[in-house]
Amino acid sequence: MQTMNNDIETVLFSEADLQKRIDELGVELSRDYDGKNPLVIGILKGVVPFYAAMTLRITVPIQEDFMSISSYVGTHTTGRILLRKDLDGDVRGRHVLILEDVLDSGTTLTAVKQNLLERGAASVKICTLFDKPSGRKMDISADYVGFLAPDAFIVGFGLDYNEKYRNLPYVGVLKKEVYTK
């Protein structure tokens, strides 16, 4: 039987590693957002597992919303941002926390952050599960980082290759022959 596990070169972060770091981030975010009633925005689709786990670890009141933005085809960013789903509510005067699966080129998050500030958000901070500075094309950094990611094609826990591998409970390096076929 062919399973997704066969396509993984190595596991970088186990399910336990991910949960431990998300617990730690939850303590940090709860402390920093105490009394602020932040709007927590997830950038779909890859953020779903992280968003679900992270929001359950934040112990102060929050409101939740999502945006769907696209800038990738396969393994490469197109450099063009496409808004597929906008927020349901207004951000004016709100403290906004963006949750993202991976900060790579920075193209998407730069555009989203700028857009939210232009809409009148009181503050906009970024919490990413993975920071991949080797791929950065824009001058942006996350305020909260789960893990530094190596310069490798990683999948699992929401991260995908052509919409596959998101449902792996861990994060691993995808074998090169899988994405160079």
BELKATA-V266956 format. One line per field, one symbol per residue. phi: phi as a letter, one per 30 degrees, with the letter a starting at -180 (. if undefined). psi: psi as a letter, one per 30 degrees, with the letter a starting at -180 (. if undefined). A space follows every 10 residues. Layout:
# BELKATA-V266956
phi: ???
psi: ???
This chain:
# BELKATA-V266956
phi: .dbdedccda dcbdededdd ddeddedddd ddceichdcc cccdcededd edddddcdcc ebcbabbcbb bcbicbddic cbdcbcddbd ceicdccccb dbccdidddd dddedddddj ddabbcbcdb cbddcdccdb bddbbdbdcd dbdcbjhjdb bhiciedddb cbddeeddcc d
psi: kkleffgkek kejleeeeee eeeeeeeeee efgkgfiljj kkjlfffeee eeeefffkgl kllkllkjkk gkjcgkkffk kjjekllfak fkgkkkjkkk ekjcffeeee eeeeeeeffg keljlkjkek kiffgkflik lkfkkekkkl iljkllhfkl jhglfegkgl klkkkefegg .
